[in-house]
Amino acid sequence: MNSMSKLISLDEQIKTLQEKKRKLEEKSLQDLVKIIKKLGADSLSPEIIIGSLFEAVEAFHQKKDITKKWQAKGKEILEASKKSKGGKTSNSFRDSDQNTETTS
């Protein structure tokens, strides 16, 4: 294989990998939207969602203990989603922890 053919082959591989990356990012975004809807968070204003995400990121970087609770709750929700038929989750997780503190 000459050097020009190798370059063309590498270019094709790069394009294939870029397309795979784009599809994975798209699927990830779709999954996030599904989770937002399942949680009922789609009824929140964008300002509340952005503000709460900002607070969560700050808490994570400051290594606050509350993030461990959030992680456990998220894991519970994702596992329930995987176990349920057709990807539909029970709404029971919405009510299970509504009165707990969300900041530390």
CORSUL-V802316 format. One record per residue. N is the residue number from 1. RES is the residue in one small letter. PHI is phi in degrees with one decimal (NA if undefined). OMEGA is omega in degrees with one decimal (999 if undefined). D_FIRST is the distance of its C-alpha to the first C-alpha in whole Angstrom. Layout:
BEGIN
n=N res=RES phi=PHI omega=OMEGA d_first=D_FIRST
n=N res=RES phi=PHI omega=OMEGA d_first=D_FIRST
END
This chain:
BEGIN
n=1 res=m phi=NA omega=-179.3 d_first=0
n=2 res=n phi=-79.0 omega=-174.1 d_first=4
n=3 res=s phi=-64.4 omega=178.6 d_first=7
n=4 res=m phi=-66.7 omega=178.2 d_first=8
n=5 res=s phi=-64.5 omega=178.1 d_first=6
n=6 res=k phi=-64.0 omega=179.2 d_first=7
n=7 res=l phi=-64.2 omega=178.7 d_first=10
n=8 res=i phi=-64.6 omega=179.3 d_first=11
n=9 res=s phi=-62.8 omega=178.2 d_first=10
n=10 res=l phi=-64.3 omega=178.7 d_first=12
n=11 res=d phi=-62.0 omega=177.6 d_first=15
n=12 res=e phi=-64.3 omega=178.3 d_first=15
n=13 res=q phi=-64.1 omega=178.2 d_first=16
n=14 res=i phi=-62.8 omega=179.7 d_first=18
n=15 res=k phi=-63.1 omega=178.4 d_first=20
n=16 res=t phi=-63.2 omega=179.5 d_first=20
n=17 res=l phi=-66.5 omega=177.5 d_first=22
n=18 res=q phi=-64.5 omega=178.4 d_first=24
n=19 res=e phi=-66.9 omega=177.0 d_first=25
n=20 res=k phi=-61.6 omega=178.8 d_first=26
n=21 res=k phi=-61.9 omega=179.9 d_first=28
n=22 res=r phi=-60.5 omega=-180.0 d_first=30
n=23 res=k phi=-65.9 omega=178.1 d_first=31
n=24 res=l phi=-65.7 omega=177.7 d_first=32
n=25 res=e phi=-64.9 omega=178.6 d_first=34
n=26 res=e phi=-63.8 omega=179.0 d_first=36
n=27 res=k phi=-64.7 omega=178.8 d_first=36
n=28 res=s phi=-61.1 omega=178.1 d_first=38
n=29 res=l phi=-65.1 omega=177.3 d_first=40
n=30 res=q phi=-62.1 omega=178.1 d_first=41
n=31 res=d phi=-62.6 omega=179.3 d_first=42
n=32 res=l phi=-63.5 omega=177.9 d_first=44
n=33 res=v phi=-61.9 omega=178.1 d_first=46
n=34 res=k phi=-60.8 omega=179.8 d_first=47
n=35 res=i phi=-64.1 omega=179.0 d_first=48
n=36 res=i phi=-58.0 omega=179.6 d_first=50
n=37 res=k phi=-67.8 omega=-179.9 d_first=52
n=38 res=k phi=-62.2 omega=179.9 d_first=53
n=39 res=l phi=-80.0 omega=-176.0 d_first=54
n=40 res=g phi=80.6 omega=-178.0 d_first=56
n=41 res=a phi=-73.5 omega=178.8 d_first=55
n=42 res=d phi=-69.7 omega=176.7 d_first=54
n=43 res=s phi=-88.0 omega=178.4 d_first=58
n=44 res=l phi=-79.9 omega=177.3 d_first=58
n=45 res=s phi=-71.1 omega=176.9 d_first=58
n=46 res=p phi=-57.1 omega=-179.8 d_first=54
n=47 res=e phi=-64.0 omega=179.0 d_first=56
n=48 res=i phi=-67.2 omega=179.4 d_first=57
n=49 res=i phi=-61.7 omega=-179.4 d_first=54
n=50 res=i phi=-63.1 omega=179.8 d_first=52
n=51 res=g phi=-62.0 omega=-179.5 d_first=55
n=52 res=s phi=-69.0 omega=176.1 d_first=55
n=53 res=l phi=-64.9 omega=177.2 d_first=51
n=54 res=f phi=-59.9 omega=178.6 d_first=52
n=55 res=e phi=-61.0 omega=-179.7 d_first=55
n=56 res=a phi=-64.8 omega=179.3 d_first=52
n=57 res=v phi=-64.2 omega=177.6 d_first=50
n=58 res=e phi=-60.6 omega=179.9 d_first=52
n=59 res=a phi=-61.3 omega=178.9 d_first=54
n=60 res=f phi=-62.6 omega=-178.1 d_first=51
n=61 res=h phi=-68.0 omega=177.3 d_first=50
n=62 res=q phi=-89.4 omega=177.7 d_first=53
n=63 res=k phi=55.2 omega=178.1 d_first=53
n=64 res=k phi=-73.5 omega=-177.2 d_first=56
n=65 res=d phi=-61.3 omega=-177.6 d_first=57
n=66 res=i phi=-58.4 omega=-178.6 d_first=57
n=67 res=t phi=-65.6 omega=176.7 d_first=53
n=68 res=k phi=-65.8 omega=177.6 d_first=54
n=69 res=k phi=-65.4 omega=178.5 d_first=56
n=70 res=w phi=-60.4 omega=179.8 d_first=54
n=71 res=q phi=-62.8 omega=179.5 d_first=51
n=72 res=a phi=-63.0 omega=179.8 d_first=53
n=73 res=k phi=-65.1 omega=178.0 d_first=54
n=74 res=g phi=-62.3 omega=178.2 d_first=51
n=75 res=k phi=-62.4 omega=178.8 d_first=49
n=76 res=e phi=-60.0 omega=-179.2 d_first=52
n=77 res=i phi=-65.0 omega=-179.5 d_first=52
n=78 res=l phi=-64.5 omega=178.6 d_first=48
n=79 res=e phi=-66.1 omega=177.9 d_first=49
n=80 res=a phi=-63.5 omega=179.6 d_first=52
n=81 res=s phi=-66.1 omega=179.9 d_first=49
n=82 res=k phi=-68.0 omega=-176.9 d_first=47
n=83 res=k phi=-77.8 omega=-175.7 d_first=50
n=84 res=s phi=-74.8 omega=-179.1 d_first=51
n=85 res=k phi=-75.4 omega=175.9 d_first=51
n=86 res=g phi=66.9 omega=178.6 d_first=49
n=87 res=g phi=75.2 omega=179.4 d_first=48
n=88 res=k phi=-88.2 omega=-179.6 d_first=51
n=89 res=t phi=-103.4 omega=173.1 d_first=53
n=90 res=s phi=-70.8 omega=177.6 d_first=57
n=91 res=n phi=-83.5 omega=-176.9 d_first=58
n=92 res=s phi=-60.8 omega=179.8 d_first=60
n=93 res=f phi=-67.9 omega=177.9 d_first=58
n=94 res=r phi=-63.0 omega=-174.7 d_first=60
n=95 res=d phi=-90.2 omega=-170.5 d_first=63
n=96 res=s phi=-70.9 omega=-172.7 d_first=63
n=97 res=d phi=-142.6 omega=-174.8 d_first=62
n=98 res=q phi=-72.3 omega=-176.0 d_first=63
n=99 res=n phi=-97.9 omega=-179.9 d_first=66
n=100 res=t phi=-94.4 omega=-179.4 d_first=64
n=101 res=e phi=-70.2 omega=-177.2 d_first=64
n=102 res=t phi=-108.3 omega=175.1 d_first=60
n=103 res=t phi=-132.1 omega=178.1 d_first=61
n=104 res=s phi=-118.6 omega=999 d_first=62
END
